[in-house]
Amino acid sequence: MYKVMIVDDNMTNLIMAKKILEEIYEVVPVSAGKTALEFLHDMPDPPDIILLDIDMPDVNGFYVLSEMRNDPRLADVRVIFLTAQDDPTTEVEGYYLGAVDYIKKPYTTALLRKRLEVHVQNIETERKLRHYNESLSNTLKDKVHNIVELEFALVEIFASLMAGRSHMIAEHCERVQKYMDIFLEEIMSTGRYALADSDREMLVFSSKLHDMGKLCMTDRCLADMGDLSLQEKEFNHAHTIIGAEACKKVTESMSRNTFLQSVYNMCRSHHERWDGKGYPDRLMTTDIPLEARILAVVNSYDNFRNHNDGADPLTHDEAVKRISLWSGTHYDPDLVDIFLSCAERFEYAASSKG
């Protein structure tokens, strides 16, 4: 049953309104504005509708409504003004303060009941819509959760395949993922790039797949100790296209998926260079997708520290110095600046087993 509060200092009007409505609603009659505010603040559940007289001796209806609108618990309660005045200015002021209706006295039983019935129907519609929206929101959250779980599963499947193919590649991808988390946190702290926390999470775990094209490479190319022939090096370079094309086949058969698009961009473009001398597409500067430009720094740091194209691995300081020297040629100079500000964290992560 809907709850209706009636606030009127005229006892005759108050009793009459109560009798008209009490068969249909739970009625709370109040004879003064201050008393109404006290009741409203103390009630566990506020009324659904308030019939509020404007002209009262202690505080008028406008004051009561203003106080209600300052209280979050009462701000959305529907207020219908009751008045004997026939003044458009008063009516406009009532609507300006947030009243939903205006009933002039004297009113008939049929009129009062009908006006309340209309507002109760509106409340019912709003509640159904709110319930529907909440249900829809929960459904969407469940679907998003399921999609994210599927994406995580996809990453782990390919990580497992890569580990079976080459522990060196699998361990490289694990380290890259760890460095990406550090780097993205620092990038986001600068506020220069429109990246949300959800983007960071997606880019971190999708970075683990950037070398999945190497699943199709020969054992000799995977080992790559720096003694590959030109043909073998070209085939090695092709891992960027192989991984990207595998992704593209999936994305073409479905609606746009940001996770798969990021994997595609990382697979294909993480060996592009800022000066356009990278591979496979010789992209330049900001034509290279942002996630690939970020990954290029992280990927190089790990390669320098561990593989270094068959040469002796570099120390942390040597790797940082090389990335700094290659700023503006191999790497996005803005991203290199950010990398230099968090490079110590890379050194700690490199030495950590976690």
C-alpha positions as CSV (number, residue, x, y, z in Angstrom):
1,M,0.0,0.0,0.0
2,Y,1.3,3.4,-0.9
3,K,1.9,5.9,1.9
4,V,0.5,9.4,1.6
5,M,1.3,12.3,4.1
6,I,-1.2,15.1,4.3
7,V,0.1,18.4,5.8
8,D,-2.6,21.0,6.4
9,D,-3.1,23.4,9.4
10,N,-6.9,23.5,8.7
11,M,-8.2,20.5,10.7
12,T,-11.4,20.3,8.7
13,N,-9.5,20.0,5.5
14,L,-7.1,17.6,7.1
15,I,-9.8,15.3,8.4
16,M,-11.7,15.4,5.1
17,A,-8.7,14.5,3.0
18,K,-7.8,11.7,5.4
19,K,-11.3,10.2,5.0
20,I,-11.2,10.5,1.2
21,L,-7.9,8.6,0.9
22,E,-7.6,6.2,3.9
23,E,-9.5,3.4,2.1
24,I,-6.9,3.4,-0.7
25,Y,-3.7,4.5,1.0
26,E,-1.8,4.5,4.2
27,V,-2.4,8.0,5.4
28,V,-0.3,10.1,7.7
29,P,-2.1,13.3,8.7
30,V,0.1,16.2,10.0
31,S,-1.2,19.7,11.1
32,A,1.9,21.8,10.9
33,G,5.0,22.2,8.6
34,K,7.6,21.9,11.4
35,T,5.9,18.7,12.6
36,A,5.9,17.4,9.1
37,L,9.7,17.9,8.8
38,E,10.3,16.2,12.2
39,F,8.2,13.3,11.1
40,L,9.9,13.0,7.7
41,H,13.4,13.0,9.3
42,D,12.4,10.3,11.9
43,M,10.4,8.0,9.6
44,P,12.3,4.9,8.5
45,D,10.6,4.9,5.1
46,P,9.4,8.3,3.8
47,P,6.0,8.6,2.2
48,D,5.5,8.0,-1.5
49,I,3.5,11.2,-1.9
50,I,3.0,14.4,0.2
51,L,-0.1,16.6,-0.1
52,L,1.3,19.9,1.2
53,D,-0.6,23.0,2.1
54,I,1.2,26.2,1.1
55,D,-0.3,28.6,3.6
56,M,0.5,27.5,7.1
57,P,1.3,29.7,10.1
58,D,4.6,28.3,11.4
59,V,6.5,27.5,8.2
60,N,4.8,27.5,4.8
61,G,4.8,24.7,2.2
62,F,7.6,26.3,0.2
63,Y,9.9,26.1,3.2
64,V,9.0,22.5,3.9
65,L,9.7,21.5,0.3
66,S,13.0,23.4,0.2
67,E,14.2,21.6,3.3
68,M,13.1,18.2,1.8
69,R,15.1,18.9,-1.3
70,N,18.3,19.4,0.8
71,D,17.8,15.9,2.3
72,P,19.0,13.1,0.0
73,R,16.4,10.7,1.6
74,L,13.5,13.0,0.8
75,A,14.7,14.7,-2.4
76,D,12.8,12.4,-4.7
77,V,9.5,12.3,-2.7
78,R,6.6,13.5,-4.9
79,V,5.0,16.7,-3.4
80,I,1.6,18.0,-4.5
81,F,0.8,21.5,-3.3
82,L,-2.6,22.3,-1.9
83,T,-3.7,25.9,-1.9
84,A,-6.8,28.2,-1.9
85,Q,-4.9,30.9,-3.8
86,D,-5.5,31.5,-7.4
87,D,-2.2,33.1,-8.2
88,P,-0.1,31.9,-11.2
89,T,3.1,33.3,-9.6
90,T,2.6,31.1,-6.5
91,E,2.0,28.1,-8.8
92,V,5.1,28.7,-10.8
93,E,7.2,29.1,-7.6
94,G,5.9,25.7,-6.4
95,Y,6.9,24.0,-9.6
96,Y,10.3,25.8,-9.5
97,L,10.9,24.2,-6.1
98,G,10.1,20.8,-7.4
99,A,6.4,20.2,-6.8
100,V,4.9,17.7,-9.2
101,D,1.3,19.0,-9.1
102,Y,-0.9,21.7,-7.8
103,I,-4.4,21.1,-6.5
104,K,-6.7,24.1,-5.7
105,K,-9.1,24.1,-2.8
106,P,-11.8,23.3,-2.4
107,Y,-11.4,19.9,-4.2
108,T,-13.9,17.1,-4.7
109,T,-13.4,13.5,-3.6
110,A,-13.2,12.3,-7.2
111,L,-10.6,14.9,-8.2
112,L,-8.3,14.2,-5.3
113,R,-8.5,10.5,-5.7
114,K,-7.9,10.7,-9.5
115,R,-4.9,13.1,-9.2
116,L,-3.3,10.8,-6.7
117,E,-4.1,7.7,-8.8
118,V,-2.2,9.3,-11.8
119,H,0.9,10.0,-9.6
120,V,0.8,6.5,-8.1
121,Q,0.7,5.0,-11.6
122,N,3.7,7.2,-12.5
123,I,5.6,6.0,-9.4
124,E,4.7,2.4,-10.3
125,T,6.1,2.9,-13.8
126,E,9.3,4.5,-12.5
127,R,9.8,1.6,-10.2
128,K,9.3,-1.0,-12.9
129,L,11.7,0.9,-15.1
130,R,14.3,1.2,-12.4
131,H,13.9,-2.5,-11.7
132,Y,14.3,-3.3,-15.4
133,N,17.4,-1.1,-15.7
134,E,19.0,-2.8,-12.6
135,S,18.2,-6.2,-14.1
136,L,19.6,-5.2,-17.4
137,S,22.7,-3.7,-15.8
138,N,23.3,-6.9,-13.8
139,T,22.8,-9.0,-17.0
140,L,25.3,-6.8,-18.8
141,K,27.8,-7.1,-15.9
142,D,27.4,-10.9,-16.1
143,K,28.0,-10.9,-19.8
144,V,31.1,-8.6,-19.5
145,H,32.4,-10.8,-16.7
146,N,32.0,-13.9,-18.9
147,I,33.7,-12.2,-21.8
148,V,36.6,-11.1,-19.7
149,E,36.9,-14.7,-18.3
150,L,37.0,-16.0,-21.9
151,E,39.7,-13.5,-22.8
152,F,41.8,-14.5,-19.9
153,A,41.3,-18.2,-20.8
154,L,42.4,-17.4,-24.4
155,V,45.5,-15.8,-23.2
156,E,46.4,-18.7,-20.9
157,I,45.7,-21.2,-23.7
158,F,48.2,-19.5,-26.0
159,A,50.7,-19.0,-23.2
160,S,50.5,-22.7,-22.5
161,L,51.1,-23.5,-26.2
162,M,54.0,-21.2,-26.3
163,A,55.5,-22.7,-23.2
164,G,55.3,-26.1,-24.8
165,R,56.9,-24.7,-28.0
166,S,59.6,-22.7,-26.3
167,H,60.3,-21.9,-22.6
168,M,62.4,-18.9,-23.7
169,I,59.5,-17.3,-25.6
170,A,57.0,-18.1,-22.8
171,E,59.2,-16.6,-20.1
172,H,59.8,-13.5,-22.3
173,C,56.0,-13.0,-22.6
174,E,55.6,-13.4,-18.8
175,R,58.2,-10.8,-18.2
176,V,56.7,-8.4,-20.8
177,Q,53.4,-8.7,-19.1
178,K,54.9,-7.7,-15.8
179,Y,56.8,-4.7,-17.3
180,M,53.6,-3.6,-19.2
181,D,51.8,-3.3,-15.9
182,I,54.5,-1.1,-14.4
183,F,54.8,1.0,-17.6
184,L,51.0,1.5,-18.1
185,E,50.6,2.6,-14.5
186,E,53.2,5.3,-15.0
187,I,51.8,6.3,-18.4
188,M,48.3,6.7,-16.9
189,S,49.7,8.8,-14.0
190,T,50.8,11.5,-16.4
191,G,47.3,12.0,-17.8
192,R,48.6,12.4,-21.3
193,Y,46.7,9.5,-22.7
194,A,43.0,8.6,-22.6
195,L,43.5,5.3,-20.8
196,A,41.1,3.9,-18.2
197,D,41.8,1.3,-15.6
198,S,39.9,-1.3,-17.7
199,D,42.2,-0.4,-20.7
200,R,45.3,-1.0,-18.5
201,E,44.0,-4.4,-17.4
202,M,43.2,-5.4,-21.0
203,L,46.5,-4.2,-22.4
204,V,48.5,-5.9,-19.7
205,F,47.1,-9.4,-20.2
206,S,46.8,-9.1,-24.0
207,S,50.5,-8.2,-24.2
208,K,51.2,-11.7,-23.3
209,L,50.1,-12.7,-26.8
210,H,52.3,-10.4,-28.8
211,D,54.6,-13.1,-29.9
212,M,52.0,-15.8,-30.6
213,G,53.0,-15.8,-34.3
214,K,56.3,-17.5,-33.2
215,L,54.3,-20.7,-32.7
216,C,54.7,-21.2,-36.4
217,M,58.5,-20.7,-36.6
218,T,61.2,-23.3,-36.9
219,D,63.2,-24.4,-33.8
220,R,66.3,-22.7,-35.2
221,C,64.5,-19.4,-35.7
222,L,63.0,-19.6,-32.2
223,A,66.5,-20.2,-30.7
224,D,67.9,-17.2,-32.8
225,M,71.4,-16.9,-31.5
226,G,72.3,-14.2,-34.0
227,D,73.5,-16.5,-36.7
228,L,70.4,-16.7,-38.9
229,S,70.6,-16.4,-42.6
230,L,68.8,-13.4,-44.3
231,Q,66.0,-15.7,-45.4
232,E,65.6,-17.0,-41.8
233,K,65.6,-13.5,-40.5
234,E,62.9,-12.5,-42.9
235,F,60.9,-15.5,-41.7
236,N,61.6,-14.5,-38.1
237,H,60.2,-11.1,-38.9
238,A,57.1,-12.7,-40.3
239,H,55.9,-13.7,-36.8
240,T,54.3,-10.2,-36.6
241,I,52.1,-10.9,-39.6
242,I,51.3,-14.5,-38.7
243,G,50.0,-13.6,-35.2
244,A,48.1,-10.6,-36.5
245,E,46.5,-12.5,-39.4
246,A,45.3,-15.3,-37.0
247,C,43.7,-12.5,-34.9
248,K,42.2,-10.9,-38.0
249,K,40.4,-14.1,-39.1
250,V,38.5,-14.1,-35.8
251,T,37.8,-10.3,-35.7
252,E,36.3,-10.4,-39.3
253,S,33.7,-12.9,-38.2
254,M,32.4,-10.9,-35.2
255,S,31.6,-7.4,-34.0
256,R,34.5,-5.2,-32.9
257,N,36.2,-6.5,-29.9
258,T,38.7,-4.2,-28.2
259,F,40.7,-7.0,-26.7
260,L,41.2,-8.8,-30.0
261,Q,42.0,-5.5,-31.7
262,S,44.7,-4.7,-29.1
263,V,46.1,-8.2,-29.6
264,Y,46.2,-7.6,-33.4
265,N,47.9,-4.2,-33.0
266,M,50.5,-5.6,-30.6
267,C,51.2,-8.7,-32.7
268,R,51.6,-6.8,-36.0
269,S,53.2,-3.5,-34.9
270,H,55.5,-4.1,-31.9
271,H,58.5,-4.1,-34.2
272,E,57.6,-0.9,-36.0
273,R,59.9,2.1,-35.4
274,W,59.2,5.7,-34.7
275,D,61.3,6.7,-37.8
276,G,59.4,4.3,-40.1
277,K,62.3,1.8,-40.5
278,G,60.7,-1.0,-38.6
279,Y,58.6,-3.9,-39.8
280,P,56.3,-5.2,-41.3
281,D,54.5,-2.1,-42.5
282,R,57.1,0.6,-42.0
283,L,54.6,2.7,-40.0
284,M,55.9,6.0,-38.6
285,T,55.3,8.0,-35.4
286,T,51.6,8.1,-34.3
287,D,50.5,5.9,-37.2
288,I,51.8,3.1,-35.0
289,P,49.0,2.1,-32.6
290,L,49.6,3.4,-29.1
291,E,49.6,-0.1,-27.5
292,A,52.3,-1.2,-30.0
293,R,54.4,1.9,-29.3
294,I,54.2,1.1,-25.5
295,L,55.0,-2.6,-26.1
296,A,58.0,-1.7,-28.3
297,V,59.8,-0.1,-25.3
298,V,58.9,-2.9,-22.9
299,N,59.7,-5.7,-25.4
300,S,63.1,-4.1,-26.2
301,Y,64.0,-3.8,-22.5
302,D,63.4,-7.4,-21.9
303,N,65.2,-8.5,-25.1
304,F,68.2,-6.4,-24.2
305,R,68.4,-7.9,-20.7
306,N,68.0,-11.5,-21.7
307,H,68.5,-12.3,-25.4
308,N,70.0,-9.3,-27.1
309,D,70.0,-10.8,-30.6
310,G,72.6,-13.5,-29.6
311,A,75.0,-11.0,-28.0
312,D,75.8,-10.8,-24.3
313,P,72.7,-9.5,-22.3
314,L,72.9,-5.9,-21.2
315,T,72.8,-4.7,-17.6
316,H,69.8,-2.7,-16.5
317,D,71.7,0.6,-16.9
318,E,73.0,-0.4,-20.3
319,A,69.4,-1.3,-21.5
320,V,68.0,1.9,-20.2
321,K,70.8,3.9,-21.9
322,R,70.2,2.2,-25.2
323,I,66.5,2.9,-25.1
324,S,67.2,6.5,-24.2
325,L,69.7,6.8,-27.2
326,W,67.1,5.3,-29.6
327,S,64.4,7.7,-28.5
328,G,63.0,9.4,-31.6
329,T,64.3,6.7,-33.9
330,H,63.1,3.4,-32.6
331,Y,60.7,4.6,-29.9
332,D,58.1,7.3,-29.3
333,P,60.1,10.0,-27.4
334,D,57.3,10.9,-25.1
335,L,57.0,7.3,-24.0
336,V,60.7,7.0,-23.5
337,D,60.6,10.0,-21.2
338,I,57.9,8.2,-19.2
339,F,59.9,5.0,-19.2
340,L,63.0,6.8,-17.8
341,S,60.9,8.1,-14.9
342,C,60.0,4.5,-13.8
343,A,63.0,2.6,-15.1
344,E,64.1,1.7,-11.5
345,R,60.9,-0.2,-11.1
346,F,61.8,-2.3,-14.2
347,E,65.1,-3.2,-12.6
348,Y,63.3,-4.3,-9.4
349,A,60.8,-6.3,-11.4
350,A,63.6,-7.9,-13.4
351,S,65.3,-9.2,-10.2
352,S,62.0,-10.2,-8.6
353,K,60.8,-13.8,-8.9
354,G,57.2,-12.8,-8.3
